[in-house]
Every structure is written in structure tokens, then in C-alpha cells.
């Protein structure tokens, strides 16, 4: 699924499912997620957790554990060759 050369990590190790939603339900979920400042995926997870607690199928809220793949080595660091491509400041201090 994630074919990035040299990386064996994926964005998350959490289980995934695919759900088909009617357009009206999708739009309502999108609006609710935006108001809650959550991703739609996270909002669905919260809604499902609350529903399963109310039915008794889940006994207590789930303790959130970071299960992401982790940081990539050297992520966000520029290579030395990239520094040479940066524009230089040609302004002179002389008037």
C-alpha cells in the first residue's frame, strides 16, 4: 500500500475498515468533524466508541496509545546540496 523506497513504516498500525456513506450522512459527519476539530476518521472512532459504551459492548473508554509508524529518519532536514540552491541576499550595505 505504501511503496516508498527504503521505508517499512506506514502512517498507522491501527486496524482499518471501509464504510460507504450516503451523501447526506457524509456531509453531516464532515460538518461535525470540522466543528470538533477532528479528522473524519478520528470523529467516527469517537462516535463508535461512545455508541459501544452506551450499548454495553465496550466497558470503558479506550486508553489512547500512539500506534503510528513513527518518525522517518532525517524527516524535515535539508541535504547539504539543497543549501546551494537557496537564493542569496544580493543587497549591498553601501549607499
N, C-alpha and C positions, 0 to 999 in steps of 0.2 A: 504494500500500500504506500509506503514512504520509501522511495528509491533514491535516497540521497547518498552519493558516493561516500563511503567511509563512515557513515553514521548507522549505528544499530539501534538508536533510540527513536521512539515515537513520541508524539506530543503527550499522550496519556496512556496509562496502563489500565484504566478503568474499563469495565465492560461497556459495550455499545449496543444499541438497538436502532432500528429504523422504524419510524412511525409515519403513516400517511394521515394528513390532517385536511379537513375541509377548509376552504379559503377563509371563511368567517372565523373559525376556531384559530387558524394560524395568525390572522390579523389581531385578534383579541390577545393571544399569547404574546405576540410581538409588542403590543402596546403595554401589556402588564409587565413584561420583562424590562422594557425601557424605563418605565416608571420606577421599577425596583432596582434599577441599575445593575442588572444581571444579564448574562448571556441567556439566550433562549434555552440552551441545553441545561444550564445551571438552574434556571427557573423551573423547568419541567421536573428536574430532580427534586427540588424543594417541594413542589406541589405533590409529587408522587409520595414522597416521604411523609408529608402531612396526612395524605389520604390513607396510607397504610397504617399509620399510628391510630387514626380515628376508627379504622375497622378492626384493630387489634392484631393485624397480621405482622406489624412491626411493633416491638415492645417499647422502644425508646429511640430518640433521635440518634442518628448515626454520627459517631465521632469522625470528624473530617481528618483524613490523613493525606498528606501530599503524595500523590501517586503519579505525578508527571514524570516524563522520561528523564528530566534533569537538564542542566545547562550543557550546551555544546562547548567543547574546549575552544578557547580563544574567541568566543562569540563577542562581536562588537569591537574587536581590536583591529586596527588598521595594520596592513602589511607595510613594511618599510618602503616598498616600491610605490605604494599609493601616496605617500607623503610627497614624492617628487612631482606628482601630477597636480598638487594643490596650487592655486593661484598665489602669486606673491604680491606683496604690497609695494607698488612702484612709486609711491608718493615720496617726494624728497622733502627733507626738513628745511632746505634752504628756500628763502623767499626771493 
